[in-house]
């Protein structure tokens, strides 16, 4: 059971009483009468064949308050899209699949690419961005939750707790970030968050002093969680990275666009586990290695917009400061694990810290070498300004795909 402590400058909503999911859902059914609720699911086709998504769909099928489910499907050919239509057919709620690799959505993407208005990199960020556009276009849901499709410990109370803060008509939250303890199978997980993000934020505080942005970021208990919820109007002006900096980028955009009292975080699960990425010690373009570089660059870019300057010497200072703080955290987590009867491999933890330290320098070099890099996908308000009928065409493409392949 959580405590009630409020850390940092972001409101934390705890799980103090293990309220039954039926009670939460009863409230949400009432809320949905005034504020229709939706769910966004970014998925790779491979996840339809994995151990998690089938159970997730079975759980979601029991949810009584959703007015819309939007599924972004990546890396799927025509037969796989048809398979996905059957896979998700058990959902009784209104749902649509964005076949991102289909000819209709590819044609729209090619047009936006030609105008410099589409994500350049494939991946979760691109998938989420197009789904956000579809949600704006459909207009069916006013409050929307987003969660990953590889959660092996999923239950529908996770969704209820995640969407509740932006669904309640008496709350004024525009955005809510989910958090949880990354503990499963007798181990403490979440290495990138524990051993990179938190110590790097603390290091940046030491180097640059007081910063409202750094205090804000350090207030989130699990900033890399892929689960968050938001009001639909958030989507008009948000500009997100299309790489592994997605979660950091979303939090940064919320800091830019909204005051702190419109944002919160909520405890959504006692136990949480999902697909684990390889550390990729020898490949900076894969796994947690690439993730750490993208995340570091996302933080550096944001600090630069606040007037902070960077050079090779400052990155060396940041790296050295980070390294000492991160090694201290290894000892902290080791002691925490021992007291709770959990396993924690000190060698593996320090190996990860050493890689992250190298990648902070790599991220710094990339940042300095590419001053004209455009890391963010344009906002949907800009896209609509350039292509006024884009929403109508996006909805039409999704509907035509749905009708053509549902009829087969």
Phi, psi and omega in degrees: 000138181285162169270185182252016187293135176257111180258145175070208187245010178247132179300132177250125176257117189265169170258088187267338190228005183048053181300133182303142182298329180297324177292316177300316182292326177298317176298315184294327175300317178294316180299323185293342177294328179261331185225092182305142188246145182224170180223135177247127182236100173279125188220143164274151177301324181303333180288339174291337179260358182274181186279348191260315195293325178302316178293320178301314180297319178300319179292314182297327180300340180269356185281125188266358191246000184275131177265342182203140171234125179246122182248121174266119185251118180250154175057054180227130173273187186298314179296323180290326175295317176299320176300319179296323177301317178289321183301317184268000183297336180291347178288121180283342181284157174300126181214151177222147180250126172273107177277090189294338179260006178282159185298327182290310179289330175296323180294318177297317180298319180298320179295316179292325176299318181297332180268000182072030187240017182230157176301138181274328184260136170290157179142186184300319181300315178297315179302310181298319182299315179292323177296320177298319177298319179295320178299317176298320183290319184286325178066019184276329186240142178257332175234132190227138172255150175230130172215161183287168184250016180239022183281112184278348181248027189290140166216157191289347176290337174302313180295318181299315181290327181292319185271342185306314184297329179265356179264330185295124184293342179267354176267149180251022183283132175267338186210142179221132179255131176280150171218166184191165174274125179274071179235128177199153178053036176074017182227154170269122181257203177071045186297320184294321179289312184291316192256351176244298192296306183297310178296329177291319176299317179294322178294317179296326175298317180296319184284318187253356178079196183301133179211124179300322180296314181293322176296319177299309182297322182285353178280341182278128185288331175216079187298339181267006178302135178275009183249121173207167179223160188197159170280153186299326183294343175301329191285340184297317191245003182285137178239116188244152172288153178260004181255203181290355176278012186306306185295317177296320179296318178297314178299320179295320178294322178294325176296322181288324190263340189223152174284160186301327184285358175260005184234150178206174172226151186223141176285117187246353182197138173284324179230132182217131174211152178209188180298134182260137176275149174291150178293325177057057181301329186254009182220102183286356181253016183217161170055212183292339178295309178296320179303316183294324178293313181297318181294316179299316179297323179299319178292318180297318180299317182295317179297325178297324178291343176267009175094004178279139179255152182230146169210180183301322181293319180293324178293325176295321178294316178300315181298315181294319179294315177303314187301316180294317181295318182295320178296323175296324178294325178302315178297318179300312182292326178297316179294320178298318180296314181300318182295332181260010179069030181253164179263143172208119184275104183300318179300312180297322179296314182289330175297319177295317179300317179298318178294316180298322178298316177299319185286336172298318177293319178299316178298320178296317178298316178299318181298317181286327184280344184232067184294340182260011179301137176253092189279344187256146171283138179302153177290157179292333176296323177291319180299316180296324178298322181277325182230084189302332183262015187299323182293317178300319182288325178294314178297317181299317181298316180295318180294319180295319175300314182298313183292317183297315187270341174287333183281348185280000000 
